[in-house]
């Protein structure tokens, strides 16, 4: 399942809706659904707020997987950003508050997801993560 949004905070709800629809169709447990929606929202918000994407280039989020493992792919044309190397060290071990939707950012994403790959292809950032029910 995939959605493309324009780089505007008013579009973030479409990413959350995609995650919710995907979770319902896949029969995810409520906890995994909640995590997926938060991760999808945070990924989109981070690109929009910090990635400096141009207004005419959409952000694409794709979801695939099973009841226990979700592959998340994010493609954007913002500035280059590899979370494996570009995050400040304190972010990696920061406290997270799972009850907060939005605003938790990368500490929460890194707690719940495994970064599978990042590459910069031309002007595009291509990030792949895996969210599992056991994380």
C-alpha positions as a Python dict, from the first residue, in 0.01 Angstrom:
ca = {
    (1, 'X'): (0, 0, 0),
    (2, 'X'): (137, 343, -90),
    (3, 'X'): (56, 712, -55),
    (4, 'X'): (220, 1024, -193),
    (5, 'X'): (178, 1350, -9),
    (6, 'X'): (291, 1702, -78),
    (7, 'X'): (546, 1828, 177),
    (8, 'X'): (295, 2008, 397),
    (9, 'X'): (191, 1934, 755),
    (10, 'X'): (-171, 1946, 640),
    (11, 'X'): (-99, 1626, 443),
    (12, 'X'): (33, 1418, 736),
    (13, 'X'): (-313, 1286, 821),
    (14, 'X'): (-312, 1103, 486),
    (15, 'X'): (-3, 909, 597),
    (16, 'X'): (-170, 819, 927),
    (17, 'X'): (-483, 710, 738),
    (18, 'X'): (-273, 488, 511),
    (19, 'X'): (-109, 323, 812),
    (20, 'X'): (-447, 270, 977),
    (21, 'X'): (-602, 121, 662),
    (22, 'X'): (-302, -107, 607),
    (23, 'X'): (-312, -226, 968),
    (24, 'X'): (-685, -300, 953),
    (25, 'X'): (-659, -489, 625),
    (26, 'X'): (-365, -688, 760),
    (27, 'X'): (-532, -771, 1092),
    (28, 'X'): (-262, -620, 1314),
    (29, 'X'): (-292, -621, 1690),
    (30, 'X'): (-387, -282, 1837),
    (31, 'X'): (-38, -220, 1981),
    (32, 'X'): (133, -278, 1645),
    (33, 'X'): (-127, -60, 1469),
    (34, 'X'): (-61, 220, 1717),
    (35, 'X'): (315, 198, 1666),
    (36, 'X'): (284, 191, 1288),
    (37, 'X'): (68, 504, 1286),
    (38, 'X'): (313, 690, 1510),
    (39, 'X'): (618, 583, 1307),
    (40, 'X'): (452, 681, 977),
    (41, 'X'): (351, 1019, 1119),
    (42, 'X'): (696, 1089, 1261),
    (43, 'X'): (872, 995, 938),
    (44, 'X'): (652, 1229, 733),
    (45, 'X'): (672, 1514, 986),
    (46, 'X'): (1051, 1488, 1007),
    (47, 'X'): (1092, 1516, 630),
    (48, 'X'): (853, 1811, 614),
    (49, 'X'): (996, 1998, 915),
    (50, 'X'): (1366, 1920, 882),
    (51, 'X'): (1435, 1783, 533),
    (52, 'X'): (1375, 2106, 343),
    (53, 'X'): (1180, 1934, 63),
    (54, 'X'): (1068, 2146, -228),
    (55, 'X'): (696, 2216, -250),
    (56, 'X'): (652, 2047, -587),
    (57, 'X'): (810, 1712, -495),
    (58, 'X'): (589, 1461, -312),
    (59, 'X'): (693, 1236, -27),
    (60, 'X'): (610, 868, -82),
    (61, 'X'): (542, 617, 194),
    (62, 'X'): (492, 248, 114),
    (63, 'X'): (389, -32, 350),
    (64, 'X'): (421, -407, 298),
    (65, 'X'): (427, -700, 533),
    (66, 'X'): (262, -961, 746),
    (67, 'X'): (79, -960, 1079),
    (68, 'X'): (410, -950, 1266),
    (69, 'X'): (651, -757, 1041),
    (70, 'X'): (601, -439, 839),
    (71, 'X'): (839, -301, 581),
    (72, 'X'): (822, 77, 559),
    (73, 'X'): (973, 259, 261),
    (74, 'X'): (1007, 637, 256),
    (75, 'X'): (1118, 831, -51),
    (76, 'X'): (1164, 1206, -48),
    (77, 'X'): (1357, 1479, -226),
    (78, 'X'): (1469, 1666, 83),
    (79, 'X'): (1828, 1725, 181),
    (80, 'X'): (2039, 1408, 219),
    (81, 'X'): (1974, 1240, 554),
    (82, 'X'): (2097, 896, 658),
    (83, 'X'): (1963, 829, 1009),
    (84, 'X'): (2232, 567, 1065),
    (85, 'X'): (2504, 834, 1054),
    (86, 'X'): (2338, 1178, 1061),
    (87, 'X'): (2158, 1167, 1395),
    (88, 'X'): (2314, 1328, 1699),
    (89, 'X'): (2439, 1071, 1951),
    (90, 'X'): (2193, 1174, 2229),
    (91, 'X'): (1898, 1091, 1999),
    (92, 'X'): (2000, 726, 1982),
    (93, 'X'): (1963, 665, 2355),
    (94, 'X'): (1700, 925, 2438),
    (95, 'X'): (1398, 848, 2651),
    (96, 'X'): (1080, 776, 2460),
    (97, 'X'): (722, 816, 2569),
    (98, 'X'): (506, 570, 2369),
    (99, 'X'): (184, 725, 2496),
    (100, 'X'): (259, 1050, 2311),
    (101, 'X'): (145, 1066, 1948),
    (102, 'X'): (366, 1298, 1747),
    (103, 'X'): (671, 1490, 1859),
    (104, 'X'): (873, 1192, 1981),
    (105, 'X'): (1068, 1171, 1656),
    (106, 'X'): (1371, 961, 1593),
    (107, 'X'): (1419, 819, 1944),
    (108, 'X'): (1084, 645, 1912),
    (109, 'X'): (1143, 534, 1552),
    (110, 'X'): (1479, 384, 1648),
    (111, 'X'): (1332, 208, 1951),
    (112, 'X'): (1060, 38, 1744),
    (113, 'X'): (1220, -4, 1401),
    (114, 'X'): (1525, -158, 1245),
    (115, 'X'): (1682, 54, 971),
    (116, 'X'): (1731, -185, 681),
    (117, 'X'): (1884, 54, 430),
    (118, 'X'): (1934, 411, 322),
    (119, 'X'): (2058, 535, -9),
    (120, 'X'): (2071, 863, -192),
    (121, 'X'): (1979, 809, -557),
    (122, 'X'): (2005, 1127, -760),
    (123, 'X'): (1802, 1380, -560),
    (124, 'X'): (1607, 1118, -364),
    (125, 'X'): (1647, 984, -12),
    (126, 'X'): (1537, 620, 0),
    (127, 'X'): (1491, 479, 349),
    (128, 'X'): (1370, 129, 436),
    (129, 'X'): (1277, 25, 789),
    (130, 'X'): (1121, -281, 950),
    (131, 'X'): (872, -263, 1236),
    (132, 'X'): (801, -594, 1409),
    (133, 'X'): (545, -691, 1667),
    (134, 'X'): (826, -795, 1900),
    (135, 'X'): (995, -453, 1913),
}
